[in-house]
Amino acid sequence: MSSVRSVLITGGTGSLGQALVRSLVKDHPEVERIVIFSRDELKQFEMQQKFDAASSRLRFFLGDVRDVDRLKRALRDIDTVIHAAALKQVPAAEYNPFEFIRTNVMGAQNLIDACLDSDVKRVVALSTDKAAAPINLYGATKLCSDKLFSAANLFKGGRDLRFSVVRYGNVMASRGSVIPLFLRKRNEGILPITDSEMTRFNITLTRALEMIYHAIESAWGGEIFVPKIPSYSITALAEAVAPEAKQVIVGIRPGEKLHEEMITAADSPNTVELESHFVIIPSMSWWKHEDYLLETRGEKVPKGFAYQSGTNPHFLTVEEIREMIQLHVDPNFRPSQ
């Protein structure tokens, strides 16, 4: 990221935000200033302790994406924004819908407006597989956010400013996800299974960061970048973590899907396949699709193509899941017997 000098990360104290900071501090010395924007002063304090050696490059900025004036202040002298701030818990969204709209939709528009009024050059917003054909409010707010960031390219004028989106599935080590839950529950001898047929996409923090950096470097403006990642079945995950534990079916929670999607069949006319990822091109494009295909060497996907966790050609085996947990979640992990 040779052109990046200053980065603002909204939601910077979350799992992905902290991984971004670690990566930028370690691998990108050209980034001179990293601003962590979040609303929790305790998490910021704890994060400061972790990154004390890199404190000269870090700035901790208390604020909420609901506050556009605070965002404008935080964006001074920033050239790149990674938008990771969101309310994410599916059941909580069903019970507190407008709170999710305020943060995930109105907060997204606040950030867009602040970026349009600043000298920012690149904005990458993070999305979720739940935004494709959403059936829950969280997914609906993220789909709306994706549309806002894509359409923002229409209002930038002639300046060098590009908004894009990265969409991916469950991050292995993220707080609140199923793998840490199973690791906590396995000593009880019982693992709660929502549905024995349930599948999920799986992405490591490392792969998520690679996709974000790729979007910063290569976006034309308006794309949704979708990495090619494996799936796992919930029963294979339970077997990998605790083969002797009893699997108890507890039922699908409000707003959950049996299988997740990242690209729907309706997206197929605007979807391009590349070696390591897919790109959903904006339907109201401000650049020629043919030029994009030529430069990226991408291929249009077949009509009706969909990218779904249940029909994904790459499923993780029990042994592969165990290896990934050891590598990306807990190096001391051993399956309980």
C-alpha positions in Angstrom: 0.0 0.0 0.0 2.7 2.4 -1.1 0.3 5.3 -1.5 -1.3 5.1 1.9 0.1 7.4 4.6 -2.7 7.8 7.1 -5.6 5.3 8.0 -8.7 5.7 10.0 -10.4 2.5 11.2 -14.0 2.9 12.5 -14.8 0.2 15.0 -11.0 -0.1 15.5 -11.2 -1.8 18.9 -13.1 -4.9 17.5 -11.5 -8.2 16.6 -10.9 -7.2 13.0 -9.9 -3.6 13.9 -7.2 -4.9 16.2 -5.9 -7.3 13.6 -5.7 -4.4 11.1 -3.7 -2.3 13.5 -1.3 -5.2 14.3 -0.8 -5.8 10.5 -0.3 -2.1 9.7 2.1 -1.6 12.6 4.2 -4.7 11.7 4.1 -4.9 7.9 3.4 -1.4 6.6 5.9 1.1 8.0 4.9 3.5 5.2 1.6 4.1 7.0 2.7 7.0 9.4 -0.6 7.5 11.3 -3.3 5.0 12.3 -6.4 6.4 13.9 -8.6 4.0 15.9 -12.1 5.5 16.0 -14.6 3.8 18.4 -17.0 4.7 21.2 -15.7 2.5 24.1 -13.0 4.2 26.1 -12.2 1.0 28.1 -11.5 -1.0 25.0 -9.3 1.9 23.7 -7.4 2.0 27.0 -6.8 -1.8 26.9 -5.7 -1.6 23.3 -3.3 1.2 24.1 -1.6 -1.1 26.6 -1.2 -3.8 23.9 0.3 -1.5 21.3 2.5 0.7 23.6 5.6 0.2 21.5 3.8 1.6 18.4 2.2 4.5 20.2 3.9 7.1 18.1 2.0 6.0 15.0 -1.4 5.4 16.8 -4.1 7.8 17.7 -7.1 6.8 19.7 -10.2 8.9 18.9 -13.4 8.5 20.9 -16.5 8.9 18.8 -19.6 7.3 17.3 -20.4 7.0 13.6 -23.8 8.4 14.5 -22.1 11.8 15.0 -21.1 13.2 11.6 -19.3 16.2 13.1 -17.0 14.0 15.2 -16.3 11.9 12.1 -15.3 15.0 10.2 -12.9 16.0 12.9 -11.4 12.5 13.0 -10.9 12.5 9.2 -8.5 15.5 9.1 -5.4 14.6 7.1 -6.6 11.0 6.6 -6.2 9.5 3.1 -7.7 6.0 3.7 -10.7 4.8 5.7 -11.6 1.2 6.7 -15.2 1.1 8.0 -15.5 -1.8 10.4 -18.0 -0.1 12.9 -21.3 -1.9 13.1 -23.8 -3.5 15.4 -23.7 -7.1 14.5 -25.6 -9.5 16.7 -28.5 -11.0 14.7 -30.9 -11.6 17.6 -30.2 -8.2 19.1 -31.1 -6.6 15.8 -34.5 -8.3 15.8 -35.3 -6.8 19.2 -33.7 -3.4 18.7 -34.2 -2.7 15.0 -33.9 1.1 14.9 -30.7 1.1 16.9 -29.1 -1.1 14.2 -30.5 1.3 11.5 -29.0 4.3 13.3 -25.5 2.8 13.4 -25.3 0.5 10.3 -27.3 2.7 7.9 -27.3 6.2 9.1 -23.8 5.8 10.5 -22.7 4.6 7.0 -24.2 7.7 5.4 -22.6 9.9 8.0 -19.2 8.5 7.1 -19.8 8.9 3.4 -20.8 12.6 3.9 -17.7 13.2 6.1 -15.4 11.6 3.5 -17.0 13.6 0.7 -16.2 16.8 2.7 -12.6 15.8 3.4 -9.4 14.9 1.5 -9.9 11.1 1.8 -9.0 9.1 -1.3 -10.0 5.5 -0.5 -12.8 4.1 1.5 -13.4 0.3 2.1 -16.5 -0.7 4.0 -16.7 -4.2 5.5 -19.9 -6.2 4.9 -21.2 -9.7 5.7 -22.6 -12.7 4.0 -25.9 -11.8 5.7 -26.3 -8.8 3.4 -27.0 -11.1 0.4 -30.8 -11.8 0.2 -31.2 -10.8 3.8 -33.9 -12.4 6.0 -32.8 -10.6 9.2 -32.6 -6.9 10.1 -28.9 -7.0 10.6 -28.4 -8.3 7.0 -30.9 -5.7 5.7 -29.0 -2.9 7.3 -25.7 -4.1 5.9 -27.2 -4.5 2.4 -28.4 -0.9 2.6 -24.9 0.2 3.8 -23.3 -1.6 0.8 -25.6 0.2 -1.6 -24.9 3.5 0.1 -21.1 3.1 -0.3 -21.4 1.9 -3.9 -23.6 4.8 -4.8 -21.3 7.3 -3.1 -19.0 7.1 -6.1 -21.7 9.0 -8.1 -21.2 12.1 -5.9 -17.5 12.4 -5.7 -17.2 14.7 -8.7 -13.8 14.7 -10.5 -11.7 14.0 -7.5 -9.6 10.8 -6.8 -12.0 9.2 -4.3 -13.2 5.6 -4.5 -15.6 3.8 -2.3 -15.8 0.0 -2.3 -17.0 -2.9 -0.2 -15.5 -6.2 1.0 -18.0 -8.9 1.9 -17.1 -12.1 3.7 -18.4 -14.8 6.0 -17.6 -15.7 9.7 -14.2 -14.7 10.9 -12.6 -17.6 12.8 -11.4 -15.8 15.9 -14.0 -13.0 16.1 -15.8 -12.4 19.4 -19.3 -13.8 19.5 -18.8 -16.3 16.7 -19.4 -20.1 16.9 -15.9 -21.4 17.2 -15.0 -19.5 20.4 -18.4 -20.5 21.7 -17.7 -24.2 21.1 -14.3 -23.9 22.6 -15.8 -22.5 25.8 -18.6 -25.1 25.9 -16.7 -28.2 25.1 -15.7 -28.9 28.7 -19.4 -29.1 29.7 -19.8 -32.2 27.4 -22.6 -30.6 25.4 -22.5 -28.5 22.3 -25.6 -26.6 21.2 -26.3 -27.2 17.5 -28.9 -24.9 15.8 -29.6 -27.4 13.0 -27.6 -30.4 11.9 -27.7 -29.3 8.2 -26.5 -25.8 8.9 -23.4 -24.5 7.0 -21.3 -21.4 7.2 -18.5 -19.7 5.3 -15.2 -19.5 7.1 -12.5 -16.8 6.7 -9.3 -16.2 8.7 -8.3 -12.8 9.9 -5.3 -13.0 7.6 -7.4 -13.6 4.5 -9.8 -10.9 5.5 -7.0 -8.4 5.8 -5.6 -9.5 2.4 -9.0 -8.7 0.8 -9.2 -5.3 2.4 -5.7 -4.3 1.3 -6.5 -5.6 -2.2 -9.7 -3.4 -2.3 -7.7 -0.3 -1.2 -5.1 -0.9 -4.0 -7.3 -2.0 -6.8 -10.9 -0.7 -6.5 -12.2 1.3 -9.4 -15.1 2.5 -7.2 -18.4 0.8 -6.4 -17.3 -2.9 -6.4 -18.2 -5.5 -3.8 -15.2 -7.8 -3.3 -16.0 -11.4 -2.3 -13.1 -13.7 -1.4 -13.2 -17.4 -2.3 -13.3 -19.1 1.1 -14.2 -22.5 2.4 -17.4 -23.6 4.2 -17.9 -26.0 7.1 -20.9 -27.8 8.4 -21.9 -27.1 12.0 -21.7 -30.8 12.8 -18.2 -31.1 11.4 -17.1 -28.1 13.5 -18.6 -29.8 16.6 -16.8 -33.0 15.8 -13.5 -31.1 15.3 -13.7 -29.3 18.6 -15.1 -32.0 20.9 -15.7 -35.4 19.3 -17.1 -37.0 22.5 -19.4 -34.1 23.3 -23.2 -34.6 22.9 -24.6 -32.5 20.1 -28.0 -31.0 21.2 -30.3 -29.5 18.6 -31.5 -26.1 20.0 -33.2 -24.7 16.9 -32.3 -21.8 14.6 -32.3 -18.4 16.3 -34.6 -15.6 15.1 -33.3 -14.2 11.8 -30.8 -17.0 11.1 -30.4 -18.8 7.8 -29.6 -22.5 7.3 -27.0 -21.6 4.7 -25.4 -18.2 4.1 -25.0 -16.5 0.7 -22.4 -14.0 -0.5 -23.6 -13.7 -4.1 -27.2 -14.3 -5.1 -28.4 -15.5 -8.5 -29.8 -12.1 -9.1 -26.2 -10.7 -8.7 -24.9 -13.0 -11.4 -25.3 -10.6 -14.4 -22.9 -8.2 -12.7 -20.5 -10.7 -11.1 -16.9 -11.3 -12.3 -14.7 -14.2 -11.3 -11.0 -13.8 -10.7 -8.5 -16.3 -9.4 -8.8 -15.7 -5.7 -12.1 -13.8 -5.5 -15.3 -12.5 -7.1 -16.3 -8.9 -7.8 -19.9 -7.7 -7.9 -19.8 -4.7 -10.3 -22.2 -1.9 -9.7 -25.2 -2.1 -12.0 -25.2 1.7 -12.4 -21.6 1.8 -13.4 -19.6 5.0 -14.0 -17.0 3.0 -15.9 -17.2 0.4 -18.6 -17.6 -3.2 -17.6 -15.7 -4.3 -20.7 -12.7 -2.2 -19.6 -12.8 -3.7 -16.1 -12.8 -7.3 -17.5 -9.9 -6.4 -19.8 -7.7 -4.9 -17.1 -8.5 -7.5 -14.3 -8.6 -10.4 -16.7 -11.8 -11.5 -15.0 -14.5 -13.7 -16.5 -18.3 -13.1 -16.2 -19.9 -15.9 -14.1 -22.7 -18.0 -15.7 -26.2 -16.7 -15.6 -27.9 -17.8 -12.4 -24.6 -18.3 -10.5 -24.8 -18.1 -6.7 -22.2 -18.4 -4.1 -23.7 -20.2 -1.1 -22.2 -21.9 1.9 -24.2 -25.1 1.4 -23.2 -25.5 -2.3 -19.6 -24.2 -1.9 -17.2 -26.6 -3.8 -14.7 -26.2 -0.9 -15.8 -27.7 2.4 -13.4 -28.1 5.3 -12.8 -31.5 6.7 -12.8 -32.2 10.5 -9.0 -32.4 10.4 -8.7 -29.2 8.4 -10.9 -27.4 10.9 -8.6 -28.6 13.8 -5.5 -27.4 12.0 -7.1 -24.0 11.3 -8.1 -23.6 14.9 -4.6 -24.3 16.0 -3.1 -21.9 13.5 -5.6 -19.0 13.7 -7.4 -19.2 17.0 -5.5 -21.2 19.7 -2.1 -22.7 19.2 -2.6 -24.9 22.3 -5.9 -26.3 21.0 -6.4 -30.1 21.1 -9.8 -31.7 20.5 -11.3 -32.9 23.8 -11.9 -36.6 24.1 
